[in-house]
Amino acid sequence: MDGYEAALTYLPAALRHPLEGIPGELRKKVQELRLRAGMPVLLSSPQGEWAVDQRGEAVLFSGQGFRTDWLRCDRGQLADIFQALCEYSVHTHQQELRQGYISTKNGCRAGVAGTAVVENGEIVSLRAVTSLCIRVARPHEGCSADLARRLTAGGRIRSALICGEPSSGKSSLLRDLARQLSQGLTGRCYRVTVVDERGELSGVGVPGGRPPLEGCDVLLYAPKPQGIQQAVRCLAPDVVLFDELGTEEETVAVTAGLHSGVAAISSAHCRDKASLLKRPAIRRALENGAFEYVVMLLGRGQPGKIAGIYETEEWLHEDGGIIADCPDRLGNGTYGGGRTPPASRQSGTAWTSYGTDGGSDSLYGGSGRRIAGIG
């Protein structure tokens, strides 16, 4: 069962059967199932959102000209899907629902919208669910191979922050990095602890039934700040991996771990450098040296593809924030504005940038092209 089929198991037959009939090429690229009460069921992909009719035929959705034969989700179906996602025990998912999502055992994560129940100024639950966004989880073995080699050059693992917008491939890269590092695929086995607060990193099966994070120590459903501290104190890891850095507590935990000799690899939501640095906790983590490298992804249109890998200190001080960019935008892999690399970048520094036409870091394959840098 692939990730798309796993996501469909939570849907009633009236919705599931037409969605099982979509073309095979599209189902391989579906990233999310978007369900809203009374609205067409939409499948999100890098090409856009698709509406599906009762026969399983899909068409790019423009938001105009609604067809009467399009598959729609009514309120009753939405309530049933919500209950199925919660395994018919909503109270056991209250902690997650406070943060607006549900994690499932097969690695799917569903964002939830509805009426917030608020106590003392904090969301304690959700009721009257009006929409669900089910993330399709898939293993992408090997997608981080080049990045893993870069971060472990010379036998020492570097801390890195992987940045991009939603559905740009951050979690898939993190999941595969854990596998690459823990299983010795970079030439050495590292001790890897994964702090998996939402169950998303460790919940995806792989062909043959092996655990997806075989060889890692996994702290499942542990809050990230406490999980990071516990890992550093008790598990003696070389590196701690976790998804979605965002709070001040997490920044403090990562910085403390770095001072203890433990590297960290995490991810952060952003559109570009400017939006990333407007988040105080993340800016503070970067300025305090918690991450040696910043990895920028191209975006949801090209999931898993890397725009550039930058040394944090120089990246923070570059005008405009982009040391190098893709040849499609700047031509010939030159620096922004026609600048040449600083002297420190022309020799002795492991800096790389990847083209937009694919690469071994791409979830969908292709042969990468190194634009500049020293090996």
N, C-alpha and C positions, 0 to 999 in steps of 0.2 A: 504493500500500500504506500503510494507516494504522498507527499504533503498535501496536494490538492484533494486527493481522495479522503485523507484523514480529516480535512476541514469539512468535507461534505457529509461525513457521518453524523454531524450534529443537526443536520437539516431534515425536515419531514420529507417523505417520499415525493410529494407533489412538487417540491422545489428541487430535490436532489436529482431526480431522474432526468429532467431536461438539462441540468448543469453537467451531468455525466456525459452528455452527448456532444459537447462542444469540440471543435477540432483539436487534435492532439498537439499541434504546435502552440496553440493558444494556452492550453491547460498547463504546458511546461513553463509558461511565463507569468501565469496568474500569481500576483503577490498578495492580494486581499480579496475577500468577499465582503461587499458592503450591503447591508440589509437595513432598510428604513421602512417603518410602518406605512403601508399604502403606496409605496414607491417601487419602481423597477429594481430588481436585484442587479447589482453592478459588480463586474469583475475588473479589478485594477491590474494593469500591466504596465511595462515601460512605455508602451505605445499610447496609453490612455485608458479610459474606462469603457467597458463593453456591456451592453444590454443583451439579454438572451431571451429568445421567444420560446414558446411551448415545445417546439421541435428541436431545441438545442442549437439553433442557428444564432450566431453572435454578430452584432454590429456595433461599431464605435458609437458611443453615446455622446450626443451634442447638448442634451438638456432641452432640446426643442422637438416638437413633432412627436409626442408620445404615441406609441402604437398600442392598440387595445390587446394585442396578443403577446405583449412582453410579459415575462415572468415577474410577478409582484409578490411581496411579502406582506401579509396582513398582520394585525396586532396579535391575534391568537397564535399564529405561527411564530412570530417574534418572541412571544412569551415562552412558547415551548422550546425554542432554540436556546434561549437564555437558561432555562432550567436544565437542559441537556448539557450545556457548557459547564454548569455548576455541579454536574453529576447529581442533580435533584437534591442538593444540600446547599442551599444558598448561604446559610450561616457559616459554613466552613470556608467560604470565600470572602467574608466580610472585610478582612484586612486588605485584600486585593481591590475589592470594590470601592473602598475608600479612596483608592488611587485611580479608579476608573477603568480597571481591566480585570480579566479573568485569565488564569493560566490553566491549561489542560495537560493531562498526563502524556499526550502524544506530541507535545511541544507547540501546539497552536496557542496563540494568544489572541484574545478578543477584547477590543476596546468597547466600552459600554457608555451609552448616553441615555439619560432619562431624568427623572426628578430626584435631585439630591436631598438626602435627609441630613440636616445640619444640627449639631448640638455644640453649644459653646464656641460657635464660630468655625467649627471644623466639620467636614463631610464625614459622616459615620456609615453611610450606606447609600444605595441607589434603589429607587422603586419606579414603577410605571416606565419600563424600558421602552425607548422609542427608536433606537438604532443600535446596531452591532457592526463592528468592523473586525472580521476574523482574519488574522494574519496567516498566510500559508507558509508553513515552516518546511524547509527542505535542507538536506545535507548537501554541501558543495565541496567535496573532498578535493584538496589541492589548490583551492582558490587563493590561499594566502602564501603559497610556497615562496615566491620572490620576496614578499614582505618579511616572512620569517627569516630568510637568509640575511636580509639587510639588518634586521634587528639583533642578529646574533653574530655578526661579523667579528672575527677575532676571538670568538669563544665567550664573550661577555654579552649578556642579554640587556637590551636597552628598554627603558620605559617609553611608551608611545600612547598618544591620544588619537584615535581614529574618528574623523569628523565628517559629517555629511547630513543631508536632510533625511526625513523618514523614507524608508524603503530604498535606501541607496546601497545597502549591503553591509552595514556595520556589524550586525550580529553574526552574519554568515562568516565574515572575516575573522571575528573574535573566536567563534566556535572552531574554525579550522586552525587558527593559530594555536589554540590549546592542544589540538591533536598533533600538529607539527612539532611543537616544542616538547610535549610529554613523551612522544613515541620515538624521539631521536631522528626525525626526518630531516633535521638540519645538520646532522652529524654528531649530535650529543643529546642525551636525554636530560631535560631540565625538570626540576620539581615544580609542578604547576598546581596552584590552587585556584579553582573557579568559584567565585561568590555569585551564586545564581539566585538572585532575590525573587525572580518571577518564574523560574523554571523553564525559561525560554532557551537558554544556552545548552542545557543538558537534556532537554526533552525530545530531541529529534533522533529517531532511530537511523541506522545505516544498513545497507544490504548485508545479509548474513546474520543479522540479529545481534551484532556486537554492540556494547554500550557506546554511545556516541563520543563520550569523553573518557574512553578507556585510558588508564594511566594517570589520570588527574585525581586530585582530591577535590571533591565537590561539596560545598556548603549550600545545600538546597534550601531556598526560601528564607535564608538568613538576611536580615537588613544589611545593606552594604557597609555602613560604617563599622558596625559590630563584627560583621563577617571578616572584613579586612584585618581588623585588630586581632581577632581570634586566630586567623591564619598565620599572621606574623608571629604571634606568641607561641602557638602550639604546633604548627605544622611545618615550620622551617622551609618555606617555599623559596625557590629562586625568583618566581614571578607570581603575582596575583592578577587574574583576569576578572573583569566584571563589566557589565553593560551600563551605559548611560550615567556617566558622572554628572552631577548637577548641584548637589547641596554642599553647604559649608562643612558639615560633618564629614562627608565623603572626602573632601579636599584635605581636611586635617588628617584623616586616617591614611590617605595615600602618602602625604608628605612625611608622616611619622614612619611609615613603612619604608620609604626611600632612605631615610636616615638610619634605618636598621639594616640596610643592605638588601632590601627586597624591591625588585622592579615591579612596575604596575603597567598593565595594558588595559585601556578602557576605551569607551566611545563617548561621543557627545553629539547632540543634535545641533545643526546650524545650517544656514544657507551659504555663508561665506565667512571670511575672517572677521569682518566688522561685526556681524551678528554674534559670532562666537565670543568675542571679547566684550560684548555688552552684558555677558553673564558674569557677575562679580566673582562667584566661587571658582568658575573655570579660569577666568583671567588670573586670579590669585594663584591657582595651582600651577599655571604655566610660568608666571613670573617668579614663583618660588622654586622653580626647577624640578617640579614633581614629574614632568615628562620631558625626556630628552628630544623626542621627535614628535612632530605633528604630521599626521597623514590625512590629506584632504581627498575626499572621494568626489567623483564627477556629478553624482546625483541620481535620482530615481529613474531617469531616462536611460542610464547606463549602469545598472546596479553592480557593485563590486569593483568597478574600474577606478583606478587611482589617478588623480590629477597630479599629485606630487607628494614627495616625502621631504620634510623640511626640518632642519635643526632648529629647535624652539627658540633659542636665544637670538639668532640672527633673524628668524622669521618674525619675531615680535618687533624688531627694530627696522624692518624694511618698510619703506614708504609704500603704502597701498597694500602691504601685507603679503604679496605673492612674489617670492624669490624667482620662481620660474613658472612657466605655464605651458600649455599644450601647443604643438605646432599648428594645429588647426586654427588657433586664435592669434598667435603671435608670429608664426612663420619661422621655420628652421630651428625651432626649439630655443630661440633666443630669450633673454631676460626681458621682463616687461619694459615697455617704452624704449626698446632697442638697447638697453643697458647690457654691459658685459658683466660676467660674474665677478664678485670681489676676489681679490688675490687668494684669500683663504679658501675660496670655492674652486679655484683652478687647479689646486694640487693638494694632495694629502687629506682630503675630506670625503667621506663616503656620502655624497649627496646624489640623489637620483630623481628623475621625473619621468613619468610614463605618458605615452601618447594616448589619444582618445580612441584609437582604433583597436583596442583590446589589449590583452596581456595575460600572462599567467596568473595575475591577480584578478582577472575578470571572472565573474561567475559563469559567463557563457563562452569562455575559451577565447581563442585567438592567439596570435603571436605578438608579444609585447615588443616595444621599441624603446630603447634607452636613449633619452634625448641628450643628457649631459651628465657628467660626474666622473668620479674616480672609483675604480673597483676596489 
